Amino acid sequence: MKILVCISKTPDTTSKISFTADGAKFNDAGISFIMNPYDEWYALVRACELVEKNGGTVTLINVGGADNDQTIRKGLAIGATDAVRIDAEPKSALFIAKQIAEYAKSQNYDIVFCGKESIDYNGSEVGAMVAEYLDQPFVSYASKLDINGNTATLERDIEGGVEILEVQTPFVVSAAKGMAEQRIPNMMGIMKAKSKPFQVVAPVEFPDLAVPVKFTLPKEKTGVKLVSPDDMDELVRLLHEEAKVI
Amino acid sequence: MILVFAEATSGHFKKAAFEAVTYGIQTANLLGSQCVALTLGKVENAGQLGVYGASKVYNVANEHLANFDSQVYAAVIAQAAEKLGATVVVLSHTSTGKSLLGRLAARLKAGSVAGVKSLPDVSGGGFKVNKGVYSGKAIATYEISSPIKLVSLAGNEIPLQSTGNEVAVESLDVTAPSSRVKVLDVKREEGIVPLPEAVTVVSAGRGMKGPENWGIVEDLAKALGATTACSRPVADADWRPHHEHVGQTGVAIRPNLYIAIGISGAIQHLAGVNQSKVIVVINKDPEAPFFKAADYGVVGDLFEVVPKLTEAVKKFKAS
C-alpha cells in the first residue's frame, strides 16, 4: 500500500498573531512553527497505522522553502518512510494542489491524505483540488478510515451527524479529529529520520489566482461588562435590549 | 452572471442556501449583473429562491445526484457555470460547499476563497473579499484575479433579505458522471440544530465537575432554544459526546450568542468560538482568561447562577 500525506507548516496553536505594520505579511518574530495538527495528529498517524498493519510506504509531501525541513523531519520521525519537498513559496491553495498533483500523478498512490484544514488559512481546499487534478474520489472530514483490500470504509463528519461511506482505492481523504491519536516521536524515530530519503523537487509553473493582500486583526472587545450573579434578570435585559441576541 | 449553488439536505433548503442567494444578488447588484440559482437532484419548492433574489432557478435532475459526491456535483456545477457564462460562483461554507470549492477551482482554473464574510470590493475592476484566518484570530483580504471567481460564504454573516417573488424552475441539461463513493448510512441527531448552524449555543466545561450535573446546562439551552456544546477536556473525558466539542480541533462555530459555563477560555478553545457575535462567560474565577474575550461576564458559582439565568430567560420568554 502506497500512501501520500500532504503536510503544511503552521504557527503553533497558542501563537499570538500579528502582522507587519502595512498589514501585508504575517509577523513571524517569536513564533514557533509546528506541523499543522490535522495533518500530523490525524492524517499522518492514521497513514502510519495503515502501513504498519498492511505493509507499504508513507511518503510526506510539502510545498515550501528549506525552512520547512525541520517540520518534515518530524513527520519522518513519527513514522513516514520518505519525504518530498516542492521547493516553492506556497502562496495560494490551487498552486499548492497543482504541485502535489503533478508529483503524485506518476506515483500511483492508493490513498492521498491531508488534514481537514490548515490552522493558518483555514481554507480546507487543497484536498479537494488534488482529488480533482488526479480525477479521484474525495472524502472530506473523515473521522474514521478502515481498509480491507482495495475497499475503504469511512465516516465523514457532516452538520449534526456522520455519513458512512465506502470507496475503492485510489482516493483522496481529509482527516478530522477521531481518525487517530497524536503520536510523540521517540528517540529511535528521531535518529532514523535523519537518514530517511528526502527529495527536493523543483515546482511546475502555475499562477496564483487568489492571494491574501492584506491582513487585519479583529476589533478588540471593548471590555467585559460584569453582571451581578444575583441579578440574572439584568443579564437577560442586556442580551435583549443591548446585544439584541435574545 | 452570478451563479449560486443552493444546497439542499434531503430535498430541503437550510438557511445557508438563502444566505448564499442573498449574497449572490447583492454581488450581482455591485457588478450590474444578475443572480441565478442552481439546485441539484430532487428539491422541494426550489422556486422560493426567487424570494431572496434569484432571477432564475435551474435544476439538474439526475439519478447520480441522489447522494452528495463532490466529484459528481463539481462536474455538474462546472458545466452549468460554463454553459450559463457565470463570472462568479457562490457556494455555502458547509461540509458540502467546502468539499466542492476546491474541486471547482481546479476544474474551472479559478481563484477561490473559502469562508468569505464580506461582499466583494469591486472597485477598480478588482474583486476582493474578506475571510477569517488563523482560526479566527485575524481577517485576510483576498484578491481573486482569474476570470471566474469562486467563493464559499461563511454562515451567519449576511442577513437574509427577501427582495422578490417565487420564480419558475427550469431544468438544465447537463450530464452527471456516476458516483464512485457509496453512501452506506447517514446518522443524524434528529430534532436539534447542528452546532455549525446554531444561532445560540450554551457550552460548558470542567467547572461542571461531572457529566451528572449537565441537567442545568440542558435546561438553560432548552429555555433559549440553544444547541449544547462543550470544551475539549469534557469531550476527551467522555462526559459529553465528541460532536459537541467546540474549539481549535473540534467544531468551529459562529453563533449570535455563545454562553460559556465553567470554561476557563484556553486559546485553543477561543479559536473555535471567537467568531461568535456576543459571548457571555460564567465562571467563579475572576481571573479566568475567557473574561478578556467576553462581552458579558458573571463571576459566581455556576451551580447557583445557571438555574437563576434559566428562570430569568423563562420569565422573559413568557412576558
HADDOCK unambig.tbl for C-alpha pairs under 7 A between the chains (distance, minus, plus):
assign (segid A and resid 13 and name CA) (segid B and resid 268 and name CA) 6.49 0.50 0.50
assign (segid A and resid 14 and name CA) (segid B and resid 267 and name CA) 6.00 0.50 0.50
assign (segid A and resid 14 and name CA) (segid B and resid 268 and name CA) 6.81 0.50 0.50
assign (segid A and resid 17 and name CA) (segid B and resid 137 and name CA) 6.78 0.50 0.50
assign (segid A and resid 94 and name CA) (segid B and resid 106 and name CA) 6.81 0.50 0.50
assign (segid A and resid 119 and name CA) (segid B and resid 134 and name CA) 5.75 0.50 0.50
assign (segid A and resid 119 and name CA) (segid B and resid 135 and name CA) 5.81 0.50 0.50
assign (segid A and resid 120 and name CA) (segid B and resid 133 and name CA) 5.86 0.50 0.50
assign (segid A and resid 120 and name CA) (segid B and resid 134 and name CA) 4.13 0.50 0.50
assign (segid A and resid 120 and name CA) (segid B and resid 135 and name CA) 6.52 0.50 0.50
assign (segid A and resid 121 and name CA) (segid B and resid 133 and name CA) 4.95 0.50 0.50
assign (segid A and resid 121 and name CA) (segid B and resid 134 and name CA) 5.95 0.50 0.50
assign (segid A and resid 122 and name CA) (segid B and resid 133 and name CA) 5.98 0.50 0.50
assign (segid A and resid 122 and name CA) (segid B and resid 134 and name CA) 6.94 0.50 0.50
assign (segid A and resid 122 and name CA) (segid B and resid 135 and name CA) 6.60 0.50 0.50
assign (segid A and resid 123 and name CA) (segid B and resid 114 and name CA) 5.21 0.50 0.50
assign (segid A and resid 124 and name CA) (segid B and resid 98 and name CA) 6.53 0.50 0.50
assign (segid A and resid 125 and name CA) (segid B and resid 98 and name CA) 6.93 0.50 0.50
assign (segid A and resid 125 and name CA) (segid B and resid 101 and name CA) 6.70 0.50 0.50
assign (segid A and resid 125 and name CA) (segid B and resid 102 and name CA) 4.63 0.50 0.50
assign (segid A and resid 126 and name CA) (segid B and resid 102 and name CA) 6.42 0.50 0.50
assign (segid A and resid 128 and name CA) (segid B and resid 99 and name CA) 5.98 0.50 0.50
assign (segid A and resid 128 and name CA) (segid B and resid 100 and name CA) 6.99 0.50 0.50
assign (segid A and resid 128 and name CA) (segid B and resid 102 and name CA) 4.85 0.50 0.50
assign (segid A and resid 128 and name CA) (segid B and resid 103 and name CA) 5.09 0.50 0.50
assign (segid A and resid 129 and name CA) (segid B and resid 102 and name CA) 4.55 0.50 0.50
assign (segid A and resid 129 and name CA) (segid B and resid 103 and name CA) 4.79 0.50 0.50
assign (segid A and resid 129 and name CA) (segid B and resid 106 and name CA) 5.50 0.50 0.50
assign (segid A and resid 132 and name CA) (segid B and resid 103 and name CA) 5.22 0.50 0.50
assign (segid A and resid 132 and name CA) (segid B and resid 106 and name CA) 6.33 0.50 0.50
assign (segid A and resid 132 and name CA) (segid B and resid 107 and name CA) 6.96 0.50 0.50
assign (segid A and resid 133 and name CA) (segid B and resid 106 and name CA) 6.61 0.50 0.50
assign (segid A and resid 137 and name CA) (segid B and resid 71 and name CA) 6.20 0.50 0.50
assign (segid A and resid 137 and name CA) (segid B and resid 180 and name CA) 6.50 0.50 0.50
assign (segid A and resid 137 and name CA) (segid B and resid 181 and name CA) 6.85 0.50 0.50
assign (segid A and resid 138 and name CA) (segid B and resid 70 and name CA) 6.86 0.50 0.50
assign (segid A and resid 140 and name CA) (segid B and resid 99 and name CA) 6.34 0.50 0.50
assign (segid A and resid 158 and name CA) (segid B and resid 95 and name CA) 5.83 0.50 0.50
assign (segid A and resid 159 and name CA) (segid B and resid 95 and name CA) 6.97 0.50 0.50
assign (segid A and resid 159 and name CA) (segid B and resid 194 and name CA) 5.63 0.50 0.50
assign (segid A and resid 159 and name CA) (segid B and resid 196 and name CA) 6.61 0.50 0.50
assign (segid A and resid 160 and name CA) (segid B and resid 188 and name CA) 5.73 0.50 0.50
assign (segid A and resid 160 and name CA) (segid B and resid 189 and name CA) 5.85 0.50 0.50
assign (segid A and resid 160 and name CA) (segid B and resid 194 and name CA) 4.37 0.50 0.50
assign (segid A and resid 160 and name CA) (segid B and resid 195 and name CA) 6.92 0.50 0.50
assign (segid A and resid 161 and name CA) (segid B and resid 187 and name CA) 5.45 0.50 0.50
assign (segid A and resid 161 and name CA) (segid B and resid 188 and name CA) 4.19 0.50 0.50
assign (segid A and resid 161 and name CA) (segid B and resid 189 and name CA) 6.00 0.50 0.50
assign (segid A and resid 162 and name CA) (segid B and resid 186 and name CA) 5.94 0.50 0.50
assign (segid A and resid 162 and name CA) (segid B and resid 187 and name CA) 5.33 0.50 0.50
assign (segid A and resid 162 and name CA) (segid B and resid 188 and name CA) 6.53 0.50 0.50
assign (segid A and resid 163 and name CA) (segid B and resid 185 and name CA) 5.89 0.50 0.50
assign (segid A and resid 163 and name CA) (segid B and resid 186 and name CA) 4.39 0.50 0.50
assign (segid A and resid 163 and name CA) (segid B and resid 187 and name CA) 6.27 0.50 0.50
assign (segid A and resid 164 and name CA) (segid B and resid 183 and name CA) 6.05 0.50 0.50
assign (segid A and resid 164 and name CA) (segid B and resid 184 and name CA) 5.38 0.50 0.50
assign (segid A and resid 164 and name CA) (segid B and resid 185 and name CA) 5.03 0.50 0.50
assign (segid A and resid 164 and name CA) (segid B and resid 186 and name CA) 6.11 0.50 0.50
assign (segid A and resid 165 and name CA) (segid B and resid 181 and name CA) 6.67 0.50 0.50
assign (segid A and resid 165 and name CA) (segid B and resid 182 and name CA) 5.53 0.50 0.50
assign (segid A and resid 165 and name CA) (segid B and resid 183 and name CA) 4.57 0.50 0.50
assign (segid A and resid 165 and name CA) (segid B and resid 184 and name CA) 5.39 0.50 0.50
assign (segid A and resid 166 and name CA) (segid B and resid 181 and name CA) 5.95 0.50 0.50
assign (segid A and resid 166 and name CA) (segid B and resid 182 and name CA) 5.00 0.50 0.50
assign (segid A and resid 166 and name CA) (segid B and resid 183 and name CA) 6.45 0.50 0.50
assign (segid A and resid 166 and name CA) (segid B and resid 184 and name CA) 6.82 0.50 0.50
assign (segid A and resid 167 and name CA) (segid B and resid 180 and name CA) 6.55 0.50 0.50
assign (segid A and resid 167 and name CA) (segid B and resid 181 and name CA) 5.01 0.50 0.50
assign (segid A and resid 167 and name CA) (segid B and resid 182 and name CA) 6.31 0.50 0.50
assign (segid A and resid 177 and name CA) (segid B and resid 249 and name CA) 6.57 0.50 0.50
assign (segid A and resid 209 and name CA) (segid B and resid 110 and name CA) 6.67 0.50 0.50
assign (segid A and resid 209 and name CA) (segid B and resid 111 and name CA) 4.45 0.50 0.50
assign (segid A and resid 209 and name CA) (segid B and resid 144 and name CA) 5.71 0.50 0.50
assign (segid A and resid 209 and name CA) (segid B and resid 145 and name CA) 5.26 0.50 0.50
assign (segid A and resid 209 and name CA) (segid B and resid 146 and name CA) 5.65 0.50 0.50
assign (segid A and resid 210 and name CA) (segid B and resid 111 and name CA) 4.68 0.50 0.50
assign (segid A and resid 210 and name CA) (segid B and resid 112 and name CA) 6.04 0.50 0.50
assign (segid A and resid 210 and name CA) (segid B and resid 113 and name CA) 7.00 0.50 0.50
assign (segid A and resid 210 and name CA) (segid B and resid 142 and name CA) 6.32 0.50 0.50
assign (segid A and resid 210 and name CA) (segid B and resid 143 and name CA) 5.52 0.50 0.50
assign (segid A and resid 210 and name CA) (segid B and resid 144 and name CA) 4.32 0.50 0.50
assign (segid A and resid 210 and name CA) (segid B and resid 145 and name CA) 6.33 0.50 0.50
assign (segid A and resid 211 and name CA) (segid B and resid 142 and name CA) 5.28 0.50 0.50
assign (segid A and resid 211 and name CA) (segid B and resid 143 and name CA) 5.64 0.50 0.50
assign (segid A and resid 211 and name CA) (segid B and resid 144 and name CA) 6.81 0.50 0.50
assign (segid A and resid 212 and name CA) (segid B and resid 140 and name CA) 5.95 0.50 0.50
assign (segid A and resid 212 and name CA) (segid B and resid 141 and name CA) 5.46 0.50 0.50
assign (segid A and resid 212 and name CA) (segid B and resid 142 and name CA) 4.08 0.50 0.50
assign (segid A and resid 212 and name CA) (segid B and resid 143 and name CA) 6.30 0.50 0.50
assign (segid A and resid 213 and name CA) (segid B and resid 141 and name CA) 5.78 0.50 0.50
assign (segid A and resid 213 and name CA) (segid B and resid 142 and name CA) 5.67 0.50 0.50
assign (segid A and resid 213 and name CA) (segid B and resid 143 and name CA) 6.49 0.50 0.50
assign (segid A and resid 214 and name CA) (segid B and resid 140 and name CA) 5.71 0.50 0.50
assign (segid A and resid 214 and name CA) (segid B and resid 141 and name CA) 5.11 0.50 0.50
assign (segid A and resid 215 and name CA) (segid B and resid 138 and name CA) 6.93 0.50 0.50
assign (segid A and resid 215 and name CA) (segid B and resid 139 and name CA) 5.70 0.50 0.50
assign (segid A and resid 215 and name CA) (segid B and resid 140 and name CA) 4.43 0.50 0.50
assign (segid A and resid 215 and name CA) (segid B and resid 141 and name CA) 6.27 0.50 0.50
assign (segid A and resid 216 and name CA) (segid B and resid 138 and name CA) 5.88 0.50 0.50
assign (segid A and resid 216 and name CA) (segid B and resid 139 and name CA) 5.22 0.50 0.50
assign (segid A and resid 216 and name CA) (segid B and resid 140 and name CA) 6.37 0.50 0.50
assign (segid A and resid 217 and name CA) (segid B and resid 137 and name CA) 6.86 0.50 0.50
assign (segid A and resid 217 and name CA) (segid B and resid 138 and name CA) 4.61 0.50 0.50
assign (segid A and resid 217 and name CA) (segid B and resid 139 and name CA) 6.03 0.50 0.50
assign (segid A and resid 218 and name CA) (segid B and resid 138 and name CA) 5.82 0.50 0.50
assign (segid A and resid 218 and name CA) (segid B and resid 139 and name CA) 6.62 0.50 0.50
assign (segid A and resid 221 and name CA) (segid B and resid 293 and name CA) 6.42 0.50 0.50
assign (segid A and resid 221 and name CA) (segid B and resid 295 and name CA) 6.96 0.50 0.50
assign (segid A and resid 223 and name CA) (segid B and resid 292 and name CA) 6.77 0.50 0.50
assign (segid A and resid 223 and name CA) (segid B and resid 295 and name CA) 6.65 0.50 0.50
assign (segid A and resid 224 and name CA) (segid B and resid 291 and name CA) 6.36 0.50 0.50
assign (segid A and resid 224 and name CA) (segid B and resid 292 and name CA) 6.60 0.50 0.50
assign (segid A and resid 224 and name CA) (segid B and resid 294 and name CA) 5.41 0.50 0.50
assign (segid A and resid 224 and name CA) (segid B and resid 295 and name CA) 4.65 0.50 0.50
assign (segid A and resid 224 and name CA) (segid B and resid 296 and name CA) 5.18 0.50 0.50
assign (segid A and resid 224 and name CA) (segid B and resid 297 and name CA) 6.15 0.50 0.50
assign (segid A and resid 225 and name CA) (segid B and resid 295 and name CA) 6.06 0.50 0.50
assign (segid A and resid 225 and name CA) (segid B and resid 296 and name CA) 4.70 0.50 0.50
assign (segid A and resid 225 and name CA) (segid B and resid 297 and name CA) 6.01 0.50 0.50
assign (segid A and resid 226 and name CA) (segid B and resid 296 and name CA) 5.76 0.50 0.50
assign (segid A and resid 226 and name CA) (segid B and resid 297 and name CA) 4.66 0.50 0.50
assign (segid A and resid 226 and name CA) (segid B and resid 298 and name CA) 5.75 0.50 0.50
assign (segid A and resid 227 and name CA) (segid B and resid 297 and name CA) 6.11 0.50 0.50
assign (segid A and resid 227 and name CA) (segid B and resid 298 and name CA) 5.33 0.50 0.50
assign (segid A and resid 228 and name CA) (segid B and resid 298 and name CA) 6.30 0.50 0.50
assign (segid A and resid 229 and name CA) (segid B and resid 298 and name CA) 5.74 0.50 0.50
assign (segid A and resid 229 and name CA) (segid B and resid 299 and name CA) 6.49 0.50 0.50
assign (segid A and resid 229 and name CA) (segid B and resid 300 and name CA) 5.70 0.50 0.50
assign (segid A and resid 229 and name CA) (segid B and resid 305 and name CA) 5.93 0.50 0.50
assign (segid A and resid 232 and name CA) (segid B and resid 308 and name CA) 6.27 0.50 0.50
assign (segid A and resid 232 and name CA) (segid B and resid 309 and name CA) 5.13 0.50 0.50
assign (segid A and resid 232 and name CA) (segid B and resid 312 and name CA) 5.99 0.50 0.50
assign (segid A and resid 233 and name CA) (segid B and resid 312 and name CA) 5.22 0.50 0.50
assign (segid A and resid 236 and name CA) (segid B and resid 312 and name CA) 6.72 0.50 0.50
assign (segid A and resid 236 and name CA) (segid B and resid 313 and name CA) 6.39 0.50 0.50
assign (segid A and resid 245 and name CA) (segid B and resid 256 and name CA) 6.19 0.50 0.50
assign (segid A and resid 245 and name CA) (segid B and resid 257 and name CA) 6.18 0.50 0.50
